[in-house]
Amino acid sequence: MFDTADVLFFLYFCRRKTKTTIKRMKPTIIKQGQIIADFYSAYQAELVNFTVIRLGNREESEDLVQDVFIKLMEFDGMINETTIKSFAFTITSNKIKDHLRRRIFRQKMEEHTKYEMELQHTSVERVAEYHETLRIVNENMEKLTPSCAKVYRMSLFDGKAIGEIAEELNVSKRTVESQLFTSRKQMRALMKAM
């Protein structure tokens, strides 16, 4: 909590004016310091409650209200009894908005980071599943006859159509269809057995 001496001390040393300017301003500084100290004594609790209602956290609210009074003490303009209340509540309102904006930004960043981590984890899992499936398919392809395995590999991995496979192997389309049918049937049975 501030008292009048603290406010005057702060105002006197924070303004960083020349000695002559301070001598001319001393009555004004003392008067403004007294106004701020009196306002603090009278309205500090009300400002804290005003802030708690909007932020939902008493500790954050007390810190914010302290920042408001520091801003009042650093203010270079004129402060008087008629304007200080609205000025203090305006500063408080603006600080609450800034605080809420930072809170929302921080939450969005945390959500984004969490999403990115989940995405990476999912991506790693998918790659692992893909490699495991590929390993199982290759193991099972070794159990097929060489001709069925070759036709199955050309169809599955090379993406070739039956006609292309038949032309490349110099066999009829019907032979390729038969070998592909047999290899797919055997692969399904092998995969179910695992």
C-alpha positions in Angstrom: 0.0 0.0 0.0 1.2 3.5 -0.8 1.1 6.4 1.6 1.5 10.1 0.8 5.2 10.1 1.4 5.7 7.2 -1.0 3.7 9.0 -3.7 5.5 12.3 -3.2 8.9 10.5 -3.3 8.0 8.6 -6.4 6.7 11.7 -8.2 9.7 13.8 -7.2 12.3 11.4 -8.5 10.5 9.9 -11.5 9.7 13.1 -13.3 13.5 13.8 -14.0 13.0 17.5 -14.4 15.6 20.2 -13.8 15.8 21.6 -10.3 14.1 24.9 -11.3 11.3 23.1 -13.1 10.7 20.9 -10.0 10.7 24.0 -7.7 8.1 25.6 -9.9 6.1 22.3 -10.0 6.6 21.3 -6.4 3.2 22.6 -5.2 1.4 20.9 -8.1 3.4 17.7 -7.6 2.5 17.7 -3.9 -1.1 18.4 -4.6 -1.4 15.7 -7.3 0.5 13.3 -5.1 -1.9 13.9 -2.3 -4.9 13.5 -4.6 -3.5 10.2 -5.8 -2.8 9.0 -2.3 -6.2 10.0 -1.1 -7.9 8.3 -4.1 -5.8 5.2 -3.5 -7.0 5.0 0.1 -10.6 5.6 -0.8 -10.9 3.5 -4.0 -8.3 0.8 -4.1 -10.7 -1.9 -2.8 -13.4 -0.8 -5.3 -10.9 -0.9 -8.2 -9.7 -4.4 -7.1 -13.4 -5.6 -6.9 -14.1 -4.1 -10.3 -11.1 -6.0 -11.7 -11.8 -9.3 -9.9 -15.3 -9.3 -11.5 -13.7 -9.1 -15.0 -10.6 -11.3 -14.5 -11.9 -13.8 -12.0 -8.6 -13.8 -10.1 -8.0 -11.7 -7.0 -4.2 -11.9 -7.1 -4.0 -10.8 -10.8 -6.5 -8.1 -10.0 -4.4 -6.7 -7.1 -1.3 -6.6 -9.3 -3.2 -4.9 -12.1 -4.6 -2.2 -9.7 -1.1 -1.6 -8.4 0.0 -1.0 -12.0 -2.9 1.4 -12.4 -1.7 3.5 -9.5 1.9 3.5 -10.7 0.6 4.7 -14.1 -1.3 7.5 -12.3 1.9 8.5 -10.4 3.9 8.5 -13.7 1.3 10.6 -15.5 2.7 13.9 -16.7 -0.6 15.7 -17.2 -2.8 17.4 -14.6 -4.8 15.2 -12.2 -7.5 16.7 -10.0 -10.2 15.5 -7.7 -13.0 15.7 -10.4 -11.2 13.6 -13.0 -9.1 11.1 -11.1 -11.9 8.6 -10.6 -12.9 8.3 -14.3 -9.3 8.4 -15.3 -8.3 5.6 -12.9 -11.3 3.5 -14.0 -10.4 4.1 -17.7 -6.8 3.0 -17.1 -8.1 0.0 -15.2 -10.5 -0.9 -18.0 -7.8 -0.6 -20.6 -5.3 -2.7 -18.5 -8.0 -5.4 -18.1 -8.6 -5.5 -21.9 -4.8 -5.8 -22.5 -4.6 -8.6 -19.8 -7.5 -10.5 -21.4 -6.0 -10.2 -24.9 -2.7 -11.6 -23.6 -4.5 -14.4 -21.8 -6.5 -15.3 -25.0 -3.3 -15.1 -27.0 -1.5 -17.4 -24.5 -4.3 -19.9 -24.6 -4.4 -19.9 -28.4 -0.6 -20.5 -28.4 -0.9 -23.3 -25.9 -3.8 -24.9 -28.0 -1.7 -24.6 -31.2 1.3 -26.1 -29.5 -0.8 -29.0 -28.2 -2.3 -29.5 -31.6 1.1 -29.5 -33.3 2.4 -32.1 -30.8 -0.7 -34.3 -31.3 -0.2 -34.0 -35.1 3.4 -35.0 -34.9 2.5 -37.9 -32.6 -0.2 -39.0 -35.0 2.1 -38.6 -37.9 4.8 -40.7 -36.2 2.2 -43.4 -35.4 1.0 -43.5 -39.0 4.5 -43.8 -40.3 5.2 -46.6 -37.9 2.0 -48.4 -38.8 2.8 -48.0 -42.5 6.2 -49.5 -42.1 4.8 -52.4 -40.0 2.1 -53.1 -42.6 4.7 -53.0 -45.4 7.0 -55.4 -43.5 4.0 -57.8 -43.0 3.0 -57.6 -46.7 6.6 -58.2 -47.8 6.9 -61.2 -45.4 3.7 -62.7 -46.8 4.6 -62.0 -50.4 7.6 -64.4 -49.9 5.1 -67.2 -49.2 3.5 -66.7 -52.6 4.7 -68.4 -55.8 7.3 -66.4 -57.6 5.0 -65.6 -60.6 2.1 -64.6 -58.3 4.4 -62.5 -56.1 5.8 -60.7 -59.2 2.3 -59.9 -60.5 1.1 -58.8 -57.1 4.1 -56.6 -56.6 3.7 -54.9 -60.0 0.0 -54.3 -59.3 0.3 -53.1 -55.7 3.6 -51.2 -55.6 4.1 -50.1 -59.2 0.4 -49.4 -59.7 0.3 -51.1 -63.1 -2.9 -52.3 -64.7 -3.5 -55.9 -65.8 -2.8 -55.1 -69.5 0.5 -53.4 -68.7 1.6 -56.3 -66.5 0.6 -58.8 -69.2 2.5 -56.9 -71.9 5.6 -56.6 -69.7 5.7 -60.3 -68.8 4.7 -61.5 -72.3 1.7 -63.4 -70.9 -2.0 -63.2 -71.6 -4.3 -60.9 -69.6 -6.2 -63.9 -68.5 -3.1 -65.4 -66.9 -2.3 -62.1 -65.1 -5.9 -61.9 -63.9 -5.8 -65.4 -62.6 -2.4 -64.9 -60.8 -3.6 -61.6 -59.3 -6.8 -63.2 -58.1 -4.9 -66.1 -56.5 -2.2 -63.8 -54.9 -4.9 -61.4 -53.4 -6.8 -64.4 -52.0 -3.7 -65.9 -50.4 -2.6 -62.4 -49.0 -6.0 -61.9 -47.4 -5.8 -65.3 -45.8 -2.2 -64.7 -44.6 -3.2 -61.3 -43.2 -6.2 -62.7 -41.3 -4.0 -65.4 -39.8 -1.7 -62.8 -38.2 
